[in-house]
Amino acid sequence: MTDMRALRALRGDDASVRLRAAMAVGTNPDPGFVEALVARCAVEPDFSVREMLTWALTRHEPAATVPALVGELRSEISQARSQALHSLSKIADPAAWPSITRELLTDRDDEVARAAWRAAVALVPEGEAAGLAGTLTSQLGRGGRETQLSLSRALIALGEPMLPFLRAATASTQPRVRRHALATEQLWKDPDAGFDLAVEEAKRVVALGPAGLPG
């Protein structure tokens, strides 16, 4: 598939054709194709194709991709923001860090927020982890299982700087926040426990009140 044909095929009706097109563009990277790849990320409905688009972007120089992706973070289209964040987390260029704002980390759309958490953990520079932990723990109790699991994983990936914030959240007066914090703490202590078991144990502790806290 020639480069120009590949670019046209990115907009085709068949997902398998779009997948091959994204692979072709990534196999032969050209900075002139970055804009088309980024634009397609915002509207592509197929998960596998979106992953291939991200791969294709990682094949290009960060000097070309990062500014284009950062521009997408201001888009009103949720998928544009989430896919740009996902791609930035894979590219892992430190230059993107200042663009991972509190607004994105607390975005009203769960998919955007989850992508922002992953990107932030991948990009956070030394000395900024505690500030990031404070923002992330403000989201404890948010959303359903997958959202909460994503946040727990992000906090655990931050390591020890997040512990004071997590410990404070385990004493929250909001049961949902406290359960999530306790489950995250359990996963930190015992990564093999599994999230669902950690949540069930957290529910038990919250239900028992002070009597359920470890001595």
N, C-alpha and C positions, 0 to 999 in steps of 0.2 A: 504494500500500500504506500503510495507516494505521500509526501508530507501534506500537500494541499488537499489531496483526497481524504486523508485522515482527518484533517480539520473539518471538512464538510461532513464526514461520517459521524463526527461527534454529535451532530444534531439530528442523526437519523432516527427512524422509528423503532428499529430493532436493537434491543439492549446488547445482544451479542456483537453486533456490528460496532456499536459505540465502545464496547469493551476492547475490541481489537484495535479500534482507532486510537484510544487512549494509550494502549500498549505501544503502538507504532510511534506516537508522538514522544513517549518517554524513552523509547529505544534510541531515537535520534533527536536529542534535545536541541532546541533552538529558542533563544529568548523571544523571538517573534511570536511564539506559540503560547507564551505564558498567559497573556490576556484571555485567549480563547479557553484555556484550561480552567482558569479561575472563574470565568463567566459560566462555564458549564457546571462547575461544582454547585453553584447557587440554585440550579434548577433540575439537576439530574435526579430522576426518581429511583433508580436502581442502586442498591447498596454496593454491589460488586463493582459496578462502573465507577461509583464515587471513590471507592478504594483505589481503583486503577488510576483515576484522575489524580489522586493525592500522590500515588507512586510516581506518576509522570512529573508532577511538580517537584518532587524530591530529586529528580534527575537533572533539574536545571540549577543554575547558580543561585544561591540565596540572594545575591544582589539584584536579581531580576524578580524572584518570586516573593520575597518578604514584603517589599513595598506594596505590591499588588494585593497580597493577602491582607495586610494591615488595613488597606483601604476598604476591604469588604467587611471589616469589623464594625463599620458605621452603617452598614446596610439595614434597611427596614425589613429585609427578608431573613427570617430566622435561619433557614438552611444556609444562606450565604455566610452568616456569622459563624454557625456551628462548623461548617466545613472548612472555613478559613482557619478557625482555631485548631481543628483537627490536623490540617496540613502544617500549620506552624509548629505543632507539637512534634510532628515527625521530622521536620526540617531542623528543629532545635537550634536555631540561630539566636544567640543572645540579644541581637539587635531588636528582636520582637518583644522582649520583656516589658518595656514601658507601655506597650499597647494593650497589655492584659490588665485592664482596669477593674476597679471594684464594680463598676456598672455591669461589666461582662460576667464577673464572678457571681453576681447576684441577679443575672438576667431573668426576666419573668418566664422565659421559655426553658424548660428543664434540659432539653438537648443542648441548647447553647451554654447553659451554666455548666453542665457536665463536661463539655468540650473545653470550656475555659478552665475548669479545675485541672484537667489533664495537662493542658498546655502550660498552665502556671507552674505546676509541679516539675514539668520538664525544663522550664526556662528560668526558674527562680535563681537569682544569683546569691552568692554567699553573703550573709548578713541580712537578707530580706525574708528568710523563711518564717521568722516569728510574726512579722506583719502579715504575711500571707496566711499563716495559721489562724490569726485573729479573724480575718475575713471569712475563711472557710468554716470555722466553728460557728459563725453567725448563721450559717445555713443548716445546721444540724436540725433534724426533724422534718426537713423539707421533702415533699414528694413521696413516691412509692418506693418499692423495694429496690429497683434498679438505680434510681437516683440516689437513694441513701447508701447503697453499696458503693457507688462511684465516689461519693463524698468520703466514705470511710477509707477507701483505698487511697484517695488523694492525701488524706490526713496522715495515714500510716506511712506513705511514701515520703512525707516531709520529715519524718523521724522525730527525734527528741524535742526540737523546738516547739512542736505542737502540744506537748504533754501538759504544760500549765493551763492552756486554753481548754483542752479536753477535760482535764480534771475539774475545772470550774464549771463546765457544762454538765458534768455528772450530778451537780447539785442544783440544777435548774428547777425552778418551780413549775415549768411546763413539762408534763409527763412525756410528751412526744419527743421533745428535745433531750430529756434526760435518758429515755430509753435508747435513743440513737447514740448518745455519747457513751453510755455504758456498753453497748454492743461494740462500738468502735474500740473502746478500751480493752474489751475482752479479746478482740481480734489482734490488737497490738501485742497483748501478752501471750496469746496462743493462736498463731496464724492458721494452724491446722483445725481449729474448732469449727470453722465454717460460719458464714454470716447468719444463716437462718437460726442455727443453734445459739449464736451469740445474742440475737434479737430475742429469742424465747427466754433466755436467761435474764436479759435486761428487763423484760416484761415482768418476770417473777420478782425481781429485786424492787422494781418500782411499785408493784402491787403490795408488797410487804411493808413498804415505807422504811423508816430508819432501821427496823428490825432485820431487813433484808440486806443491809450493807455489811460488807466483810469487816471483821473486827480488827 
